[in-house]
Amino acid sequence: MHSHNRFISELFGLGASGYLLKDSTGTDIVNAINAAIRGDTYLSPSISRQVIEDYVSMKRPKSSREELYGQLSNREREVFQMIAEGRSTKEIAEILCVSVSTVKTHRSNIMEKLQMDNISQLIHFAIELGLVEIQS
């Protein structure tokens, strides 16, 4: 079958319990048959990740805050996490094996993407997202 999301959604909406692509291997077909016998669902490995990502994004509406956070690169998220934990620019640079200047650039990009003006706002934002907890 086609790997197009529309076909996949329609078939599962109609009650299908598995989905294989045309180029599935013999092993995939055997695994799918065994899954069907057990009453399990089976997806071709090459599309399962996309199906799961599409399902999760449909089920949970994102807040504007989460959308802003979603714009950060993985490295920016790392730096953001460490800033929120109270680490200094120098500490972050040492942990990530980058220069202090690189960390400052990441911090500037993070603040721009998250539309923040200062570190206090970043920390408050991290608490709202549940990235850090307030210690009592």
NORUR-V675509 format. One record per pair of residues at least 12 apart in sequence whose C-alpha atoms are under 8 Angstrom apart, sorted by the first residue. I is the first residue (numbers start at 1). J is the second residue. D is the distance in Angstrom with one decimal. If there is no record, write none. Layout:
BEGIN
I_J_D ; I_J_D
END
This chain:
BEGIN
1_19_7.8 ; 1_20_6.5 ; 1_21_4.9 ; 1_22_5.3 ; 2_21_6.3 ; 2_22_7.3 ; 3_21_6.6 ; 3_47_7.0 ; 5_51_7.5 ; 17_36_7.2 ; 17_40_7.1 ; 17_41_4.8 ; 17_42_6.6 ; 18_32_7.0 ; 18_36_7.6 ; 18_41_5.2 ; 18_42_4.4 ; 18_43_5.5 ; 19_42_6.3 ; 19_43_4.9 ; 19_44_6.3 ; 20_32_7.9 ; 20_42_8.0 ; 20_43_6.1 ; 20_44_5.0 ; 21_44_6.3 ; 24_44_7.0 ; 28_44_6.9 ; 66_129_7.6 ; 68_113_6.7 ; 68_114_5.5 ; 69_113_8.0 ; 69_114_6.6 ; 71_113_6.9 ; 72_110_6.8 ; 72_113_7.2 ; 76_106_6.0 ; 76_107_7.6 ; 76_109_7.9 ; 76_110_6.4 ; 79_92_7.0 ; 79_103_7.3 ; 79_106_7.1 ; 79_107_7.2 ; 80_107_7.3 ; 80_110_7.1 ; 80_122_7.9 ; 81_126_7.6 ; 81_131_6.9 ; 81_132_7.8 ; 83_119_7.9 ; 83_123_7.5 ; 84_122_6.9 ; 84_123_4.8 ; 84_126_6.3 ; 84_132_6.9 ; 85_132_6.8 ; 89_103_6.4 ; 89_104_7.2
END
